């Protein structure tokens, strides 16, 4: 693509993350989606209206997480596979982290019960995992050594190794 913002040789963010880590985050996404679905159903069996609405929201977001993380579970729906492909190609890891964080917080705020905490908490953990993928490896630019460390390059001792005899200016 001539209008691609990335250089030909530079890896995309999805390619720079280790494949096994991306796979484990995807597996956790499936677990989180299923957890949100099941605890959302459990949260709907309640007396208060807020928890009922929180359960509905949790089920909707659970279906969204499943569609985005495991499109093979939703292959009967053409819209779900198109949405999953679009998100995969356009959303960076930090956008997914923000999406899953925004999906996980409202049910917890609306109804603080164990079921909503476990279901939406798993979505918040998924957001944290995508956040770590967005940050990347620590020290990824080891090849590019910076020459900014002036203190380490300065001559702190004379050639004979005597730190008290530096240039003789203070004698």
N, C-alpha and C positions, 0 to 999 in steps of 0.2 A: 504494500500500500504506500503510495507516495505521500499521503497526508498523515501518516502514522506519527504520533508524537515521540515514539521510542526509536532509538537508533537500531540498525539492523543487528548489531552484535550484542546489544545490551538485553539482558533477560527481563521479561515482564515480572511484576510482583508475584504472580502465581508460580512462575518458574523459579524464582529465587528462593522460595520457601521449600524446605525438604518435602518430598512427595509423601513420605510416611506420616509426617506431621499433618499435612493437608488431609490425608485419608482419615487419620484419627479424629480430626476436627469434624469432618463430614459424618463420621460414625456418631460422635457426640451430638451432632445436629439432629440425626435421626432419633436418638434417644431422647433428646430434649423435646422434639416435636411430638413424639408418642407420649411423653410424660405430660406435656401441656394438654394434649387431648384427653387423656384419662383423668387427670386431676381437674380439668375444666368440667368434665361431666360430673365429677364428684362435688365440685363447688356449686353446681346448679341445684343440687339437692339441699336446699337451705331454706331458712325462714325469711331472711332479709333480701330485699330487692337488689341492693348493691352487690352482694355476693353472687346472685343469680346473673346479673349483667357481667360481673367479673368472670364468671365461668364461661359465658358466651364469648366474651372477648378472648379468653384464653384458648378456647376451641378454635376460633377463627385464626388466631396467630399460630397455633399449633399446626393447623393445616397449611398455612403459609410457609412455616419453617420446613415442613415435610416436602412441600412442593419445590422449595429452593434447594434443599440439601439432598433430597433423594427423589429426583424426578422419575426414577424407574417405578416408584410406588404410585405415581400419578400419570402413568403413560396412557391411560384411557382418555385423559383430557388433553386435547391439543393446545389449549390455552396455557395449561400448567407447564408443558414442556417448552413452549415458546418463551414463557416468562422465566423459566429456569435458565434457558440458554442465554437470554438477554442479560439477566443479572450476572451470570457467569462471565460474560464478555465485557460488561460495562462497569460493574461494581468492583471497586478495589476492596481489599480486606477491611480497611478502616470504615468504609461505607456499610459493609455488612455488619461490622461490630456496632455501629450506630443504629442500624435498623433493628438488630436483635435486642439491643439495650432498650430502645423505644418500645419494642414489642413486649418486653418482659416487665417493665416497671409499672404501667397502669393497673394491671390486675392486682399487684401487691398493694398499691396505694389505695385502691378501692375497697379491698376486702383482705384484711390481714389474718388469714387462716392458714392452717398447716398445708392444706391442699394447694392454695394459690401460691404459697411461699415455695413449695417444692416444685411445682410446675413452672412458674415464671422464674424461679431461681435458677432452674436448669437452662432457661433461655438467656439469663444474665451471664451465666458461666460460659455459654456459647459465645456471647458477645466478648467476654474477656479473652477467650481463646483466639477469636478473630483479631482482637486487638494485639495480641502477642505476635500473630502472623504479620500484622501490619508493621509492627516495630522492626521485625526481622532479627537477624542474628547480631549478637553483640560483637562489635569489632569487625564488621563485614568488610571494611576498607583497610585491612591490614597492609595490603600491597601499597597503598598510597600513604607513605610515611610523611608526616608533616614536619616541616622545619621550623615550627613555631616555638620550640623550647629553647629560648635564648639563654636561660640560666645554665643549662647543661652544656652549652657551647662556649660560654665565657671562660676565660682563663682565671681560675680562682687561686692557683698557686703558680709560683715561678717554675722554671724548668728543672731546678734542683729538688723540688718537692717541699720547699719551705713556705708555708702559708703566711708567715709574718714578713717575708721579704718580697713584696710584690712591687716591683718597679722602683723602689727607693724614693718615692715622692713624699713619704711621710717621715723621713729620717730627720 
